[in-house]
Amino acid sequence: MPLTFRYLLTFSSRTVSRNFLSHIRDVAKTKRTRDRERVFVLEGTKPILELVRSAPRQIVCLVVAPTFLDRQSPEVVQEIVDSGCTVHTCPEHQLAQLSDVETSSGALAIVHQPTWDQAAILARPRVFGLYGDMLQDPANIGTIIRTAAGLDVSALWMAPHSVDVFNPKVVRATAGTLFQLPIFSHTTLENLLALGCTILAADVGPGDGSVPIRSIQSIPARTIVAIGSESRGLSDAVLDAATVRLTIPLKSGVESLNAATAAAIALFHLSGLPVEHNVAH
């Protein structure tokens, strides 16, 4: 049976060259290369196969070990063949050297970065977005993206000097949701304020003018929730721009939550609130 799997791909697969392996490593490791070519590396059997089924044109190529094919059902291999994706085969030990995980699944994909229409999103009368203020932890960002996608957030805007959302560690933590949430990098608050968005700042602790999140009973029609890192919190510029500073009350002795947890709590609570009707559209 494994020989049948490999036979199905012989007409379209090719053995990956040493130069191409070096290029894949460069895409995985270097933001400059990802930005220049507008691609990133996707790992994991589940997200790769989901993309093969839903948007194969987003895939530049697949790189798979023969053992990966051996583990798949004939139906899955046929899906890969039918997708029309370019498939490169690569010895498992070489593929493992490219992988960012401890145990490689035996497959990775080079994928086009998604593009989104920011003007169209901000033209909607109802916007519920998230602003990440200089967030640096890849796992946190990946979890935030996954949470925001799950709660149907309009978009995520990332401040300058934030971690690259196409960093392999971020991509892995998104669990395949990177194509479901519009993301815009290098965004300053002025862009959002100029279009009538209201900033709600999730502050790290109680302070002058801050209110407990449960006391907020409605939100403006164009709301952006700002989240900062656990260590630095939000910048003065974001706090000054915020109409409301909200806090998540914690037990005495617990100083703060990490950014992903704070974002999840804030987005879950606020997304379920009614929209204020007295806001001009």
N, C-alpha and C positions, 0 to 999 in steps of 0.2 A: 504493500500500500504506500509507504513513503516514496518509493520510486515513482509511483503514479503521480503523487503530488509534485515532485520535481519535474516530471515530464510535462505537466500542465503549464509550467512556467518557462520551459526551455526556449520557446519561441520569442519571449519578450525579455527574459532576464539576461544579465551580463555580469561577469565577475568584476567586482569593484577594483579600480586601480589604486596603486599606492598614492598617487597624486590626489585622487578624489577622496581617499580616506583622510589625507592631510587637510583637505578643504573642509570636510565635515567637522573635523576637530576644531578648525578655526571658527566655523559657524557656532559651534557649541560654546567655545571659550571667549569669543571676542565680540563685544557689542558693536564695534565699528563695522565688522564684517556683516553682522545681522542687519544693521541699519543700511549699509550700502546696497545689499542684495535684497532687502525686504523679505528675509526668510528666517526661520528658526528651526530648531531640532525638537521633534516630538517623540517621546518614548512611551512604552507601555502598550501591551496588546489591545486592551479595551479601547483607549482613545484613538489608536491608529485604525482599528477596524471600524469604529464609529465614523471616522472621517472618510474612510474608503467607501462606506455605504452612503453617507449623507452629502459629501462634497469632495469627490475625488479630484476635481480640477484644482483644489487648493494644494494638492500634494505635488511637489516637484519630483520626488522619487522616494521609493522605499528601499531600505537596505536591510536584508534579512539573512540570518544564518540558515543553512539547510535544516538544522534541528528544529528551528522555529516552524518551518513548513511541515515537518514530520508530526508536530504536535497538533496541527490544525485538522479539522474535519474536511472532507472533500468539498462540502458546500462552501466553507470559508475560503478555501483556496480558489474555488471557482469564482467567488465574489471578487477576489483580488485580480484574477485574470480578466473578468468582465469589466472591471473598473477602468481598464486602460492605463493604469499607473505604470510608470517605468520602474522596474524591479531590478535591483542589484543584489547579487549574492555575495556573502562575505563569511570567511571562517569565523566561528564563534569567538575564538580568543582575540581576534582583531576587533570584532564588534564590541567586545567587552571593554577594550581599551578606549573606545569612543564614548562609552556609556557614562552617565553621571550618577548611576545608581550602583549599589553594592553588588546586586545580582541582576544582570541584564536579562530582559525578556527574550533577547535574540532578534529584536527588530527595532528599527527607528525610522523615522520619516523626516525628510527635509520638506518644510511646509511654507507656503506663501503666508506672510503676515496678513491678517484680515485688515480691511480698510472700512472706515465708517464715515458717515456724513454728519459731521458735527452741527452744521447749520440746520439740517433737517431736524435733528433731535432738539436743538434749542428753540426751534420755531414752534414746537408743540405748546399748547396752552398749559398742559400738565407735565411738569418735569420733576422727577424725584431722583436726584443724583448723589454721588459720593465724591468727595475731594480728599485725596491722600496727600498730606503735607510732609514731604521729605521722608517717606517711609523707605527703609533700607533693608529690612529682613525679608529675604525671598519667600520663606515659608509663610510668613504673615501675609504678604501680598497675595500669594497664591490662594490662601484660604479666604481672604477678603473678596477676591474675584469670584470664587466659587459661591460664597454666601450671597454676594450682590446679584449674581446671575440667578440664583435660586429664588430670590425675593423680588425679581423682576425690576431691578433698579434701572433707570433710564440709561445711565452711563457712569463710568469712573473717570474722573479727571485726576491726573497725577502732577504734582508740583515739580518744578525743576529740581534736579539733584535727587530724585527718587530712584529706586532700583529699576532696572530695565525689566519690563513685564515679560519679555521674551527670553530672559535668563532661564536656562534649563531647570533650575530649582524652582523658579516661579511656575513655569509651565507644568512641571510635575505636580505641584501642589494644587493647581487649578482642577485637576482630575477631569480634563477634557472640556471644561466650560469656557475656555479662552475665546471660542468663536461665538459665544452666546451673549457676551457683554461688550458693548462699545467702550473702548478705552482710548483716551487721548492723553498723551504725555506732554511734558514741558508746558503745562498750562498755568497761567497766573490767574488769581482771583478776579482781576480787573475784567477779563474776558466774560466771566460769568455775571459779575455785578452789573456790567453795562447792558446786559440783556434781561435785567429785572429779576435775577435769581436772589433768593434770600438764603443767607448762610446760617446754618445752625452748627455751632462749634461744640464738639464733644470734648469737654475739658477734663483734665486728669483728676481734679479734685475740687471740692467746694471752695468758692472764692467770691469776691465781690461781684454781685450781679448774676451769679450762676443759679440755675434752678434744677431740682431733681427731675429726671426724665419723665417720671410718672405724672408730674404736674402738667405736662404738655398734653393738651386735649385735642388740638387741631394743628394743621400745618398749612403754610401758604401753598398756592398751586404750583409754584416754581421753587422748590426747596432743594438745597444742596447741603448734605451733612459732611462736615469736615472732621477728619480723623488724623491725629498725629501719632508719633511713635511713643511707646511707653516711657522711654528714657527722657526724651526731650519735650514731649507734649506738642502742642500747636505753637506756631510762631506768633509773635506779637502782631504781625500784619494780618494773619487770619483771625485772631481773637478780636482785633479792632474792627474788622469788617463784618463780624458776626452780629446778627440781630439778637440772637439768643445764645447763651452759653449754657449747655446742659451737662449734668453730671449723672453718673450711675452710682447711687449710694452703695457703699460697701461696708462690711463688718469692720468694726474697730480693729486695727492692727493689720489690715490688708490695704496697702497703699494704692494699688492700681491694677488694672487689667492690661493684658497685651493688646496691641492694636486690632488684631483679628477678632478677639472676643468682644472688645468694646464696640467694634463696627457691627458685629452680628446682633448684639443686644439693641443698639441704637436703631439699626435698620429695621429690625423685626417690630419694635414698638412703634416707630414713626410711620412705617408703611401701612399700618392698620388704622391710622387716625383719619378722621374726615378732613376734607380740604376746606379751607376758609373761603367763603363765597364773596367776601368783601374785598378781595384782591383784584385789582385791575389786570386784565389779560392783555 
